[in-house]
Amino acid sequence: MSDIVNPNWLSVRLHEFFWFVLSQKTYKEYVDWMQLGGDEKFLDFGCGPGAASIHIAPLLQKCGGELTCFDLSHTWIQRARKRLRRFDNVRFFSGDIRQSSLENNYFNAVNIHFMLHDIPVSQRLDILQALAVKMTVGAKLYIREPISSDHGIPIDEIKQMLETAGFQAEKTTIQTIFGKQALTALFIKL
Ligand SMILES: C[S@@+](CC[C@H](N)C(=O)[O-])C[C@H]1O[C@@H](n2cnc3c(N)ncnc32)[C@H](O)[C@@H]1O
């Protein structure tokens, strides 16, 4: 059986074609919107094969930053490792953030891109709270998630979960991304 966390070979190929070939511009514009300084300790949480990471890594490499690619799926982390092998400022981890050995109070920038809605509802808040522990006070959380009722999380639910996990909204916009209504937002870890 294939799902997004345990993709089979065909699913990997199809997703990678969509993310790296058809959607490259969308990822690049999203990373540009972040306006990174380049010296961040950046975590791409639920990175998949690295479609956003591939635009983040060179910005950080120029200015002494460090990128950590993290995903529940070992398959996607292997794919990200392959895509990003030319960068020496990138680390790769797979597993459950709630049991992860990743440093606490460490990351000052985190990306969540089209992944929160793939986490079972009952686990979302726990996972966001575990993620918050890994971040410094004042750290930036960049998030983009679909918000439509058929495939996504209602915007108020996203905001409420993040507030409960210890974040405050700084900028929020609604856009059409991949043909779906999506929230693009910056939250700050309090
Ligand atoms: C739709 S993909 C998006 C990948 C990437 N963020 C992007 O936008 O190209 C969702 C990703 O979230 C990952 N994921 C799902 N649950 C996760 C969890 N609990 N912790 C970390 N990653 C998770 C999946 O394995 C998958 O790589």
The ligand as an SDF file (V2000), in Angstrom:
LIG
                    3D

 27 29  0  0  0  0  0  0  0  0999 V2000
    2.4860   16.4420    0.9550 C   0  0  0  0  0  0  0  0  0  0  0  0
    4.0950   16.0690    1.5370 S   0  0  0  0  0  0  0  0  0  0  0  0
    4.8720   17.6610    1.4950 C   0  0  0  0  0  0  0  0  0  0  0  0
    6.3720   17.6030    1.4540 C   0  0  0  0  0  0  0  0  0  0  0  0
    7.0570   18.9720    1.4450 C   0  0  0  0  0  0  0  0  0  0  0  0
    6.8370   19.6950    2.6520 N   0  0  0  0  0  0  0  0  0  0  0  0
    6.6200   19.7710    0.2530 C   0  0  0  0  0  0  0  0  0  0  0  0
    5.8060   20.6930    0.4120 O   0  0  0  0  0  0  0  0  0  0  0  0
    7.0780   19.5010   -0.8520 O   0  0  0  0  0  0  0  0  0  0  0  0
    3.8820   15.7770    3.2710 C   0  0  0  0  0  0  0  0  0  0  0  0
    5.1330   15.3130    3.9570 C   0  0  0  0  0  0  0  0  0  0  0  0
    4.9120   15.2910    5.3680 O   0  0  0  0  0  0  0  0  0  0  0  0
    5.5520   14.1430    5.8950 C   0  0  0  0  0  0  0  0  0  0  0  0
    4.9670   13.8430    7.2110 N   0  0  0  0  0  0  0  0  0  0  0  0
    3.7340   13.3620    7.4900 C   0  0  0  0  0  0  0  0  0  0  0  0
    3.5730   13.2190    8.8170 N   0  0  0  0  0  0  0  0  0  0  0  0
    4.7340   13.6450    9.3960 C   0  0  0  0  0  0  0  0  0  0  0  0
    5.1910   13.7610   10.7350 C   0  0  0  0  0  0  0  0  0  0  0  0
    4.4410   13.3850   11.7630 N   0  0  0  0  0  0  0  0  0  0  0  0
    6.4340   14.2450   10.9670 N   0  0  0  0  0  0  0  0  0  0  0  0
    7.2190   14.6320    9.9250 C   0  0  0  0  0  0  0  0  0  0  0  0
    6.8490   14.5150    8.6350 N   0  0  0  0  0  0  0  0  0  0  0  0
    5.6140   14.0420    8.3590 C   0  0  0  0  0  0  0  0  0  0  0  0
    5.3080   13.0830    4.8340 C   0  0  0  0  0  0  0  0  0  0  0  0
    6.1560   11.9730    4.9730 O   0  0  0  0  0  0  0  0  0  0  0  0
    5.5710   13.8980    3.5670 C   0  0  0  0  0  0  0  0  0  0  0  0
    6.9180   13.9120    3.2260 O   0  0  0  0  0  0  0  0  0  0  0  0
  1  2  1  0
  2  3  1  0
  2 10  1  0
  3  4  1  0
  4  5  1  0
  5  6  1  0
  5  7  1  0
  7  8  2  0
  7  9  1  0
 10 11  1  0
 11 12  1  0
 11 26  1  0
 12 13  1  0
 13 14  1  0
 13 24  1  0
 14 15  1  0
 14 23  1  0
 15 16  2  0
 16 17  1  0
 17 18  1  0
 17 23  2  0
 18 19  1  0
 18 20  2  0
 20 21  1  0
 21 22  2  0
 22 23  1  0
 24 25  1  0
 24 26  1  0
 26 27  1  0
M  CHG  2   2   1   9  -1
M  END
$$$$
